[in-house]
């Protein structure tokens, strides 16, 4: 399950590193090819909704295996495309599988781990995603260097697909959730409490009982992911051609190293979530994130001059940004603890993948360039988006029920 999350990050971001050589091979432009990322995101939204529902109906394990097979097969097939239409189609289909795994994995974790260590375990699981981004950078760089642009990008997709499919052999060893199995057995044996709601999960997450929780965690996800994507998507552009004009090789090393050094923030967040509670951990980390973004905003205003990595303040600010982004680590645990086993995967995937990725992450690439045109700076625009997203997300954490110490049961 943990390695699977790493390959989610690896697969979803892979094309970002391959746009230039792909555009040459397929005789198209980089902007046109970049739309494949949008198609993948659309696929992940649809997949998140569908596979979250399916996991509550037919089981966590079988659905998880299906998501891995889906993004593995279509990622491998991307290595054989001959035109941009095929790229769009295959990235959309791969996105279906990528979107499905988030809520399912966290549902299995919530149902298997004790309440005493659930936060830190969930954070370790979530931290695998950014390490997947690093793995994608290393793999593509190696294969492009070894085989050149014409073949290197194709081999990158093939290797990603094969590695993902290789996980299936490990996932077959993964047991089904005992909590989900107990619920299904009780449902089939008709031994559920009288009046127990067994309607479709999609109906239940918007029922009177759970509607408020679903809306609140969805709004939190929208603003958290809008803020995060406002920065993550445009940091390379700001450091490069649309801002400070730092050489590509230099800012690539800077971003990768900052990501590597900052990702342990996820683990610290999980520890605090178990010791202090989900809500307090969110307050601490989002407050730290806001202070970091204000520092970034100040650096943008003074237009820093890059000389070398170790004497460049934004490098250290980027490390802190990645560290405090670690509050995402316990969100999957927090969301899952709010809902019973019968609808846990559906609710979690709807909030984070459908609402968060589909609305929040989807709006950032549209709104930030528009704002940049108005203020005349990508740096100011993306930092403003990050601050707004984090500040509103902080407010919503005040409204969501604290779940520290929740004992997960079949019902």
C-alpha positions in Angstrom: 0.0 0.0 0.0 2.8 2.4 0.9 4.8 1.7 -2.3 1.5 2.1 -4.3 1.2 5.7 -3.1 4.7 6.4 -4.2 3.9 5.1 -7.7 0.7 7.3 -7.7 2.9 10.4 -7.5 5.4 8.9 -9.9 2.8 8.1 -12.6 0.7 11.3 -12.3 3.6 13.6 -12.6 5.7 11.6 -15.1 4.5 13.5 -18.2 5.5 16.8 -16.7 9.2 15.8 -17.0 8.7 14.6 -20.6 6.8 17.3 -22.4 9.7 18.7 -24.4 10.9 15.4 -26.0 7.4 14.2 -26.5 6.4 17.4 -28.3 9.3 16.9 -30.7 8.6 13.2 -31.4 4.8 13.8 -31.9 5.3 17.0 -33.9 3.1 19.1 -31.6 3.6 22.0 -29.1 4.4 21.8 -25.4 1.2 23.7 -24.4 -0.9 21.4 -26.5 0.7 18.3 -25.0 0.4 19.8 -21.5 -3.3 19.4 -21.8 -2.7 15.7 -21.2 -2.1 16.6 -17.5 -5.6 18.1 -17.4 -7.1 15.0 -19.0 -5.3 12.9 -16.4 -6.7 15.1 -13.6 -10.2 14.7 -15.1 -9.7 11.0 -15.1 -8.6 11.0 -11.5 -11.7 12.9 -10.4 -14.0 10.4 -12.2 -11.9 7.4 -10.9 -12.0 8.8 -7.4 -15.7 8.9 -7.4 -16.3 5.6 -9.1 -13.6 3.5 -7.3 -14.5 5.0 -3.9 -18.0 3.9 -4.3 -16.9 0.5 -5.7 -14.6 -0.1 -2.7 -17.6 0.3 -0.3 -19.7 -2.2 -2.4 -17.3 -5.0 -3.4 -14.4 -4.5 -1.1 -11.2 -2.6 -0.6 -8.7 -5.2 -1.8 -10.3 -6.0 -5.1 -10.9 -2.4 -6.0 -7.4 -1.4 -5.1 -6.0 -4.1 -7.4 -8.2 -2.8 -10.1 -7.0 0.7 -9.7 -3.4 -0.4 -9.9 -4.0 -2.5 -13.0 -5.8 0.4 -14.6 -3.1 3.0 -14.3 -0.3 0.4 -14.9 -1.7 -0.9 -18.2 -2.5 2.5 -19.7 0.7 4.1 -18.5 2.7 1.3 -20.2 0.6 1.8 -23.4 1.5 5.5 -23.5 5.0 4.5 -24.5 3.6 3.3 -27.9 1.5 6.3 -28.9 1.8 7.9 -32.3 -0.2 11.1 -32.0 -1.4 13.6 -29.4 -5.0 12.2 -29.4 -3.7 8.9 -28.2 -1.8 10.6 -25.4 -4.9 12.4 -24.2 -6.9 9.2 -24.2 -4.4 7.1 -22.4 -3.6 9.7 -19.8 -7.3 10.1 -19.1 -7.6 6.3 -18.6 -4.5 6.1 -16.4 -6.0 8.9 -14.3 -9.0 6.8 -13.5 -6.8 4.4 -11.6 -4.7 7.0 -10.0 -7.8 8.8 -8.6 -9.2 5.7 -7.1 -6.4 4.8 -4.7 -6.4 7.7 -2.3 -9.6 7.1 -0.3 -9.3 3.3 -0.6 -5.8 3.2 0.8 -6.7 5.4 3.7 -9.9 3.5 4.4 -7.8 0.3 4.7 -5.4 2.1 7.0 -8.1 3.4 9.2 -9.6 0.0 9.5 -6.4 -1.8 10.2 -4.3 0.5 12.5 -4.9 1.3 16.1 -6.2 4.8 17.0 -2.9 5.4 18.9 -0.6 5.3 15.8 -3.1 5.9 13.0 -2.0 9.5 12.4 1.7 8.9 12.0 1.1 5.8 9.9 -1.2 7.8 7.6 1.3 10.6 7.3 4.1 8.1 6.3 1.7 6.7 3.7 0.9 10.2 2.3 4.6 11.1 2.3 5.2 8.4 -0.3 3.6 10.6 -2.9 6.2 13.4 -3.0 8.9 10.7 -3.0 7.2 9.3 -6.1 7.7 12.7 -7.7 11.4 12.5 -7.0 11.6 9.0 -8.4 9.9 10.2 -11.6 12.6 12.9 -11.9 15.4 10.5 -11.4 14.0 7.8 -13.8 13.2 10.2 -16.6 16.5 12.0 -16.3 18.4 8.6 -16.5 16.5 7.2 -19.4 16.6 10.5 -21.4 20.3 10.7 -20.8 20.9 7.1 -21.8 18.6 6.7 -24.8 18.0 10.3 -25.9 14.8 12.2 -26.3 13.2 10.1 -29.1 13.3 6.8 -27.1 13.9 8.0 -23.6 10.4 9.3 -23.0 8.8 6.1 -24.4 10.9 3.9 -22.1 10.0 6.2 -19.2 6.3 5.4 -19.6 7.0 1.7 -20.2 9.1 1.4 -17.1 6.5 3.3 -15.0 3.8 1.0 -16.3 5.8 -2.2 -15.6 6.8 -1.1 -12.1 3.1 -0.3 -11.3 1.9 -3.7 -12.6 4.7 -5.4 -10.6 3.0 -4.1 -7.5 0.1 -6.4 -8.2 2.1 -9.4 -7.1 2.6 -7.7 -3.7 -1.0 -6.5 -3.4 -2.3 -10.1 -3.8 -0.7 -10.7 -0.4 -2.7 -7.8 1.1 -5.6 -9.0 3.2 -9.1 -7.6 2.8 -10.2 -5.2 5.5 -11.6 -7.1 8.5 -13.9 -4.2 9.3 -15.5 -4.1 5.8 -15.8 -7.9 5.7 -17.6 -7.9 9.1 -20.0 -5.2 7.9 -20.8 -7.1 4.7 -21.3 -10.4 6.6 -23.7 -8.7 9.0 -25.5 -7.2 6.1 -25.9 -10.5 4.2 -26.9 -12.3 7.4 -29.4 -9.6 8.1 -28.1 -9.1 11.6 -27.6 -5.3 11.4 -29.3 -3.2 14.0 -33.0 -2.4 13.2 -33.3 0.6 11.0 -29.6 0.6 10.0 -29.2 2.6 6.8 -27.9 0.4 4.0 -28.7 2.7 1.0 -26.1 3.4 -1.7 -23.0 5.1 -0.2 -23.4 8.1 -2.6 -26.9 8.7 -1.1 -25.7 8.3 2.4 -22.8 10.8 2.3 -25.4 13.5 1.5 -28.0 12.3 3.9 -29.0 14.4 6.9 -26.7 12.4 9.1 -23.5 13.0 7.1 -24.2 15.9 4.8 -22.5 18.6 7.0 -19.3 16.4 7.4 -19.1 15.8 3.7 -19.5 19.4 2.8 -17.0 20.6 5.4 -14.2 18.2 4.4 -14.9 18.9 0.8 -14.5 22.6 1.3 -11.3 22.1 3.3 -10.0 19.9 0.5 -10.9 22.5 -2.2 -9.0 25.4 -0.5 -6.1 23.2 0.7 -5.4 21.8 -2.7 -6.1 25.2 -4.5 -3.4 26.7 -2.2 -1.0 23.9 -2.7 -1.3 23.7 -6.5 -1.1 27.5 -6.8 2.5 27.1 -5.6 3.5 23.7 -6.8 2.4 24.1 -10.4 4.0 27.6 -10.9 7.2 27.5 -8.8 9.3 26.2 -11.7 7.9 28.9 -14.0 8.6 31.6 -11.5 12.1 30.4 -10.8 12.7 30.1 -14.6 11.5 31.9 -17.6 8.5 33.8 -16.0 10.4 35.2 -13.1 14.0 34.9 -11.8 15.5 33.3 -15.0 17.4 30.7 -13.0 18.9 28.0 -15.3 16.7 24.9 -15.7 19.3 22.6 -14.3 19.8 24.8 -11.2 16.2 25.2 -10.3 15.4 21.6 -11.0 18.0 20.6 -8.4 16.7 23.3 -6.0 13.1 22.1 -6.2 14.0 18.4 -5.9 16.3 18.9 -2.9 13.7 21.1 -1.2 11.1 18.4 -1.7 13.4 15.7 -0.4 14.4 17.7 2.7 10.9 19.0 3.4 8.9 15.9 3.1 9.7 14.6 6.6 7.3 17.3 7.8 4.6 14.7 7.0 6.0 12.4 9.7 6.1 15.2 12.2 2.6 16.2 11.4 1.4 12.6 11.9 3.1 12.4 15.3 1.5 15.6 16.4 -1.9 14.4 15.1 -1.7 11.4 17.4 -0.4 13.3 20.4 -2.3 16.6 20.2 -5.2 15.7 17.9 -6.0 16.2 14.2 -7.3 19.7 14.6 -4.4 21.1 16.7 -1.9 19.5 14.3 -3.6 21.3 11.4 -3.5 24.6 13.2 0.2 24.3 13.9 1.2 23.2 10.4 -1.1 25.6 8.5 0.0 28.5 10.6 3.6 27.6 9.8 2.7 27.3 6.2 1.1 30.8 6.2 4.2 32.3 7.8 6.4 30.6 5.2 4.2 31.9 2.3 4.4 35.4 3.7 8.2 35.0 3.7 8.0 33.8 0.1 5.8 36.8 -0.8 8.4 39.2 0.7 11.2 37.6 -1.3 9.2 38.0 -4.5 8.7 41.7 -3.8 12.4 42.3 -3.4 13.2 40.2 -6.5 16.1 38.2 -5.2 19.2 37.6 -7.3 20.3 34.0 -7.6 24.1 33.3 -7.3 24.2 29.8 -5.8 21.9 27.4 -4.0 23.2 27.7 -0.4 23.1 31.5 -0.4 19.6 31.7 -2.0 16.9 32.4 0.7 14.1 31.0 -1.5 15.7 27.6 -1.3 15.3 27.4 2.4 11.7 28.9 2.2 10.9 26.1 -0.3 12.1 23.5 2.2 9.8 25.0 4.8 6.9 25.1 2.3 7.3 21.4 1.6 7.7 20.7 5.4 4.5 22.5 6.4 2.6 21.0 3.4 2.9 17.9 5.5 -0.5 18.7 7.1 -1.9 16.8 4.2 -0.5 13.7 5.9 -3.2 13.2 8.5 -6.1 14.4 6.4 -6.9 11.0 5.0 -7.0 9.6 8.5 -9.1 12.5 9.8 -11.6 12.2 7.0 -11.9 8.4 7.3 -12.6 8.6 11.1 -15.6 10.9 10.5 -17.5 8.2 8.6 -18.6 4.6 9.3 -17.1 1.6 7.4 -20.1 1.4 5.0 -19.4 4.7 3.3 -15.8 5.6 4.4 -14.1 5.1 1.0 -16.9 7.0 -0.9 -16.8 9.9 1.4 -13.0 10.2 1.6 -12.6 10.0 -2.2 -15.4 12.4 -2.9 -14.0 15.1 -0.6 -10.3 14.9 -1.5 -10.3 13.6 -5.1 -13.6 14.9 -6.6 -13.9 18.2 -4.7 -10.2 18.8 -3.8 -8.5 17.7 -7.0 -11.4 18.4 -9.4 -12.3 21.9 -8.1 -9.4 23.2 -6.0 -6.5 21.8 -7.9 -8.3 22.2 -11.2 -8.9 25.9 -10.7 -5.4 26.9 -9.7 -3.8 26.5 -13.2 -6.7 28.6 -14.6 -6.9 31.4 -12.0 -3.3 32.0 -11.2 -2.2 32.9 -14.8 -5.2 35.3 -14.9 -4.2 36.9 -11.7 -0.6 37.1 -12.9 -1.7 39.1 -15.9 -3.4 41.6 -13.5 -0.6 42.0 -11.0 2.2 41.6 -13.5 4.0 38.8 -11.6 3.6 35.0 -11.4 5.5 35.1 -8.1 2.9 37.4 -6.5 0.0 35.7 -8.0 0.9 32.1 -7.0 1.9 33.2 -3.5 -1.4 35.1 -3.1 -3.2 31.9 -4.2 -1.3 29.9 -1.7 -2.0 32.2 1.2 -5.7 32.5 0.4 -6.0 28.7 0.1 -4.2 28.0 3.3 -6.0 30.7 5.3 -9.5 29.5 4.3 -8.5 25.8 4.9 -7.4 26.8 8.4 -10.8 28.3 9.1 -12.5 25.0 8.0 -10.4 23.0 10.4 -12.1 24.8 13.2 -15.5 23.5 12.1 -14.6 19.8 11.6 -15.1 17.4 14.5 -12.0 16.2 16.3 -11.5 12.5 15.9 -8.4 11.7 17.9 -8.9 8.4 19.7 -11.7 7.2 17.5 -12.1 3.4 17.6 -13.1 2.2 14.1 -15.7 -0.6 14.1 -17.5 -2.5 11.4 -20.6 -0.4 11.9 
